[in-house]
Amino acid sequence: LTIEQRARWKRIDRYLRHVLFVQIILLTILTLPQVIEKIYTTLTVNTKKSLLHITIDKFIYNFVLLLTYLASGMPFYIYTLSGGSMFRTTLKNLIRSIFKNN
């Protein structure tokens, strides 16, 4: 490998570490509420609750579930928004090759 190729690979590795770190942080932030909600639900399963309390619990559950769904779809947005031009260029080339073959 030449010096330029090594520098390019180092830059790509640094980029991928950055993207992976961002993804891990966001995944943790978006899925941690579901863990907390599940613990709460498990601990209060035998507790008598009013209709309002049940409604609030269901709302919180649905909101936390939405956050979990966001966590599932976020890698694409992380790569395209925080990933610099490398991922976007690769994505454009992939889309072009798909439409070129059809």
N, CA, C and O of each residue as an XYZ file, in Angstrom:
408
protein
N       0.833     -1.189      0.000
C       0.000      0.000      0.000
C       0.875      1.250      0.000
O       1.917      1.308      0.653
N       0.428      2.222     -0.735
C       1.155      3.481     -0.755
C       0.757      4.321      0.454
O      -0.180      3.988      1.179
N       1.474      5.396      0.650
C       1.187      6.290      1.775
C      -0.200      6.908      1.617
O      -0.926      7.067      2.598
N      -0.564      7.254      0.394
C      -1.888      7.840      0.151
C      -3.004      6.840      0.443
O      -4.038      7.207      1.001
N      -2.800      5.583      0.069
C      -3.811      4.557      0.333
C      -3.964      4.318      1.830
O      -5.078      4.163      2.330
N      -2.836      4.287      2.544
C      -2.900      4.111      4.000
C      -3.629      5.274      4.659
O      -4.432      5.076      5.571
N      -3.348      6.481      4.197
C      -4.023      7.658      4.752
C      -5.523      7.586      4.474
O      -6.340      7.942      5.323
N      -5.869      7.126      3.287
C      -7.291      7.000      2.941
C      -7.968      5.956      3.824
O      -9.071      6.186      4.319
N      -7.317      4.813      4.026
C      -7.888      3.768      4.883
C      -8.015      4.239      6.322
O      -8.992      3.915      6.997
N      -7.037      5.000      6.799
C      -7.128      5.551      8.158
C      -8.313      6.502      8.271
O      -9.037      6.494      9.267
N      -8.500      7.322      7.234
C      -9.619      8.263      7.231
C     -10.951      7.511      7.220
O     -11.882      7.892      7.929
N     -11.047      6.447      6.421
C     -12.268      5.638      6.373
C     -12.509      4.960      7.719
O     -13.639      4.936      8.207
N     -11.455      4.411      8.321
C     -11.601      3.772      9.635
C     -12.053      4.768     10.695
O     -12.906      4.451     11.525
N     -11.490      5.957     10.671
C     -11.880      6.998     11.627
C     -13.345      7.373     11.427
O     -14.087      7.544     12.394
N     -13.747      7.497     10.194
C     -15.144      7.807      9.870
C     -16.075      6.716     10.389
O     -17.098      7.012     11.006
N     -15.725      5.463     10.143
C     -16.581      4.357     10.574
C     -16.656      4.260     12.094
O     -17.712      3.942     12.640
N     -15.550      4.531     12.781
C     -15.588      4.543     14.249
C     -16.499      5.647     14.753
O     -17.263      5.443     15.696
N     -16.424      6.810     14.133
C     -17.275      7.935     14.520
C     -18.752      7.581     14.324
O     -19.572      7.810     15.214
N     -19.083      7.031     13.177
C     -20.468      6.670     12.880
C     -20.953      5.586     13.836
O     -22.081      5.649     14.324
N     -20.116      4.601     14.105
C     -20.489      3.530     15.027
C     -20.720      4.072     16.434
O     -21.666      3.663     17.107
N     -19.867      4.983     16.880
C     -20.025      5.583     18.203
C     -21.342      6.357     18.296
O     -22.064      6.232     19.286
N     -21.654      7.141     17.288
C     -22.916      7.891     17.260
C     -24.100      6.927     17.280
O     -25.083      7.158     17.985
N     -24.003      5.854     16.511
C     -25.091      4.878     16.461
C     -25.286      4.194     17.813
O     -26.424      3.996     18.238
N     -24.218      3.834     18.486
C     -24.324      3.182     19.797
C     -24.960      4.119     20.813
O     -25.830      3.706     21.580
N     -24.535      5.370     20.824
C     -25.093      6.347     21.767
C     -26.590      6.537     21.516
O     -27.385      6.491     22.455
N     -26.974      6.747     20.268
C     -28.390      6.958     19.960
C     -29.225      5.706     20.221
O     -30.353      5.805     20.703
N     -28.687      4.548     19.911
C     -29.412      3.309     20.181
C     -29.647      3.133     21.673
O     -30.726      2.714     22.092
N     -28.648      3.449     22.465
C     -28.791      3.358     23.919
C     -29.837      4.343     24.427
O     -30.690      3.987     25.240
N     -29.771      5.566     23.952
C     -30.716      6.598     24.396
C     -32.148      6.239     24.007
O     -33.077      6.460     24.784
N     -32.329      5.690     22.816
C     -33.682      5.410     22.330
C     -34.272      4.106     22.858
O     -35.493      3.953     22.866
N     -33.448      3.169     23.297
C     -33.991      1.905     23.803
C     -34.004      1.816     25.324
O     -34.703      0.969     25.880
N     -33.262      2.651     25.993
C     -33.245      2.630     27.458
C     -34.626      2.889     28.069
O     -34.970      2.241     29.057
N     -35.430      3.806     27.526
C     -36.777      3.987     28.087
C     -37.637      2.722     28.046
O     -38.462      2.508     28.934
N     -37.452      1.890     27.033
C     -38.231      0.654     26.975
C     -37.824     -0.287     28.105
O     -38.674     -0.960     28.688
N     -36.556     -0.337     28.410
C     -36.083     -1.164     29.523
C     -36.700     -0.680     30.833
O     -37.190     -1.476     31.634
N     -36.669      0.622     31.036
C     -37.226      1.199     32.262
C     -38.730      0.928     32.346
O     -39.247      0.580     33.408
N     -39.423      1.090     31.224
C     -40.868      0.858     31.204
C     -41.192     -0.605     31.493
O     -42.147     -0.892     32.216
N     -40.417     -1.528     30.943
C     -40.649     -2.953     31.193
C     -40.418     -3.300     32.662
O     -41.181     -4.073     33.241
N     -39.385     -2.743     33.262
C     -39.130     -2.976     34.691
C     -40.293     -2.444     35.517
O     -40.775     -3.115     36.430
N     -40.742     -1.235     35.192
C     -41.875     -0.641     35.910
C     -43.128     -1.507     35.770
O     -43.815     -1.770     36.757
N     -43.425     -1.948     34.553
C     -44.606     -2.776     34.314
C     -44.520     -4.095     35.081
O     -45.511     -4.560     35.644
N     -43.348     -4.680     35.097
C     -43.166     -5.942     35.822
C     -43.347     -5.760     37.324
O     -43.944     -6.605     37.991
N     -42.832     -4.661     37.848
C     -42.931     -4.426     39.289
C     -44.341     -4.045     39.737
O     -44.703     -4.268     40.892
N     -45.134     -3.479     38.840
C     -46.474     -3.017     39.221
C     -47.590     -3.868     38.624
O     -48.736     -3.423     38.564
N     -47.275     -5.076     38.186
C     -48.278     -5.911     37.526
C     -49.422     -6.293     38.470
O     -50.559     -6.439     38.021
N     -49.152     -6.453     39.740
C     -50.193     -6.853     40.696
C     -50.801     -5.675     41.455
O     -51.572     -5.874     42.394
N     -50.464     -4.474     41.062
C     -50.972     -3.282     41.725
C     -52.321     -2.890     41.121
O     -52.497     -2.906     39.903
N     -53.249     -2.545     41.974
C     -54.559     -2.061     41.518
C     -54.377     -0.653     40.965
O     -53.823      0.218     41.637
N     -54.847     -0.433     39.737
C     -54.661      0.857     39.075
C     -56.002      1.423     38.648
O     -56.927      0.694     38.289
N     -56.078      2.744     38.699
C     -57.284      3.421     38.219
C     -57.274      3.455     36.692
O     -56.266      3.147     36.056
N     -58.395      3.829     36.130
C     -58.497      3.922     34.677
C     -57.520      4.961     34.129
O     -56.904      4.748     33.085
N     -57.380      6.077     34.828
C     -56.432      7.110     34.411
C     -55.003      6.572     34.443
O     -54.223      6.813     33.522
N     -54.672      5.858     35.484
C     -53.331      5.293     35.617
C     -53.044      4.293     34.490
O     -51.946      4.284     33.934
N     -54.013      3.469     34.159
C     -53.856      2.504     33.063
C     -53.673      3.228     31.734
O     -52.853      2.827     30.909
N     -54.442      4.297     31.533
C     -54.332      5.086     30.304
C     -52.959      5.728     30.183
O     -52.361      5.724     29.107
N     -52.461      6.276     31.275
C     -51.126      6.879     31.269
C     -50.066      5.820     30.990
O     -49.139      6.059     30.216
N     -50.196      4.658     31.611
C     -49.248      3.565     31.368
C     -49.234      3.149     29.901
O     -48.171      2.911     29.328
N     -50.414      3.062     29.296
C     -50.493      2.680     27.881
C     -49.896      3.754     26.979
O     -49.235      3.444     25.988
N     -50.131      5.021     27.325
C     -49.538      6.109     26.548
C     -48.016      6.051     26.617
O     -47.338      6.173     25.597
N     -47.490      5.865     27.807
C     -46.034      5.771     27.978
C     -45.488      4.578     27.206
O     -44.446      4.674     26.558
N     -46.191      3.457     27.278
C     -45.761      2.266     26.537
C     -45.706      2.550     25.035
O     -44.729      2.197     24.376
N     -46.737      3.179     24.496
C     -46.768      3.479     23.060
C     -45.684      4.465     22.662
O     -45.084      4.330     21.596
N     -45.426      5.453     23.503
C     -44.365      6.419     23.215
C     -42.999      5.740     23.216
O     -42.172      5.990     22.339
N     -42.772      4.888     24.196
C     -41.503      4.164     24.294
C     -41.341      3.213     23.111
O     -40.237      3.045     22.593
N     -42.427      2.599     22.691
C     -42.388      1.725     21.523
C     -42.028      2.514     20.264
O     -41.280      2.026     19.417
N     -42.553      3.717     20.141
C     -42.201      4.584     19.022
C     -40.707      4.892     19.018
O     -40.072      4.870     17.964
N     -40.145      5.176     20.184
C     -38.702      5.421     20.277
C     -37.901      4.196     19.842
O     -36.863      4.322     19.192
N     -38.389      3.023     20.202
C     -37.703      1.793     19.808
C     -37.752      1.607     18.294
O     -36.768      1.178     17.690
N     -38.885      1.927     17.679
C     -38.977      1.849     16.222
C     -38.036      2.857     15.566
O     -37.422      2.556     14.542
N     -37.920      4.039     16.142
C     -36.974      5.024     15.617
C     -35.550      4.491     15.686
O     -34.752      4.714     14.776
N     -35.237      3.790     16.761
C     -33.900      3.218     16.913
C     -33.612      2.197     15.816
O     -32.470      2.062     15.377
N     -34.638      1.484     15.376
C     -34.442      0.483     14.325
C     -34.155      1.125     12.970
O     -33.410      0.569     12.163
N     -34.738      2.279     12.721
C     -34.551      2.933     11.431
C     -33.438      3.948     11.384
O     -33.147      4.498     10.322
N     -32.813      4.205     12.504
C     -31.842      5.290     12.552
C     -30.514      5.037     11.848
O     -29.902      6.016     11.420
N     -30.010      3.803     11.687
C     -28.699      3.658     11.042
C     -28.628      4.312      9.668
O     -27.611      4.914      9.323
N     -29.685      4.203      8.888
C     -29.683      4.826      7.567
C     -29.467      6.332      7.673
O     -28.661      6.899      6.935
N     -30.180      6.979      8.584
C     -30.067      8.425      8.723
C     -28.727      8.828      9.323
O     -28.180      9.873      8.969
N     -28.205      8.027     10.209
C     -26.884      8.327     10.767
C     -25.841      8.285      9.666
O     -25.006      9.183      9.565
N     -25.882      7.249      8.839
C     -24.882      7.121      7.783
C     -25.007      8.227      6.749
O     -23.995      8.735      6.266
N     -26.232      8.610      6.400
C     -26.386      9.636      5.375
C     -26.143     11.040      5.904
O     -25.627     11.884      5.171
N     -26.500     11.318      7.162
C     -26.377     12.680      7.681
C     -25.034     12.950      8.346
O     -24.423     13.990      8.099
N     -24.566     12.033      9.185
C     -23.316     12.307      9.894
C     -22.132     11.610      9.258
O     -21.004     11.743      9.732
N     -22.372     10.879      8.206
C     -21.326     10.053      7.645
C     -20.437     10.709      6.620
O     -19.515     10.067      6.116
N     -20.674     11.941      6.296
C     -19.845     12.556      5.281
C     -20.267     12.111      3.894
O     -21.367     11.594      3.696
N     -19.385     12.318      2.950
C     -19.748     12.075      1.552
C     -19.553     10.629      1.116
O     -20.116     10.221      0.101
N     -18.781      9.851      1.844
C     -18.482      8.485      1.409
C     -19.745      7.631      1.303
O     -19.957      6.975      0.283
N     -20.575      7.630      2.324
C     -21.792      6.815      2.291
C     -22.760      7.347      1.244
O     -23.376      6.569      0.516
N     -22.899      8.665      1.165
C     -23.825      9.240      0.183
C     -23.382      8.908     -1.239
O     -24.214      8.598     -2.092
N     -22.085      8.970     -1.496
C     -21.577      8.636     -2.821
C     -21.839      7.173     -3.147
O     -22.261      6.846     -4.257
N     -21.594      6.301     -2.192
C     -21.850      4.873     -2.394
C     -23.332      4.616     -2.620
O     -23.696      3.811     -3.477
N     -24.192      5.291     -1.862
C     -25.635      5.135     -2.032
C     -26.079      5.614     -3.413
O     -26.881      4.951     -4.070
N     -25.561      6.763     -3.857
C     -25.900      7.266     -5.191
C     -25.466      6.278     -6.267
O     -26.216      6.011     -7.206
N     -24.258      5.736     -6.134
C     -23.771      4.768     -7.118
C     -24.633      3.508     -7.133
O     -24.897      2.949     -8.198
N     -25.069      3.065     -5.967
C     -25.938      1.890     -5.883
C     -27.270      2.151     -6.572
O     -27.753      1.315     -7.335
N     -27.860      3.304     -6.306
C     -29.147      3.647     -6.928
C     -28.994      3.763     -8.440
O     -29.850      3.298     -9.193
N     -27.900      4.387     -8.883
C     -27.664      4.494    -10.329
C     -27.520      3.121    -10.965
O     -28.064      2.874    -12.042
N     -26.791      2.224    -10.306
C     -26.597      0.889    -10.882
C     -27.904      0.106    -10.917
O     -28.125     -0.683    -11.836
N     -28.765      0.312     -9.939
C     -30.062     -0.375     -9.939
C     -30.912      0.102    -11.109
O     -31.489     -0.711    -11.830
N     -30.993      1.430    -11.302
C     -31.812      1.959    -12.383
C     -31.168      1.731    -13.747
O     -31.868      1.646    -14.755
N     -29.858      1.634    -13.785
C     -29.160      1.385    -15.037
C     -29.434     -0.033    -15.528
O     -29.561     -0.263    -16.731
N     -29.526     -0.988    -14.593
C     -29.772     -2.383    -14.959
C     -31.225     -2.649    -15.304
O     -31.520     -3.645    -15.965
N     -32.139     -1.796    -14.882
C     -33.575     -2.020    -15.156
C     -33.992     -1.360    -16.403
O     -35.160     -1.444    -16.785
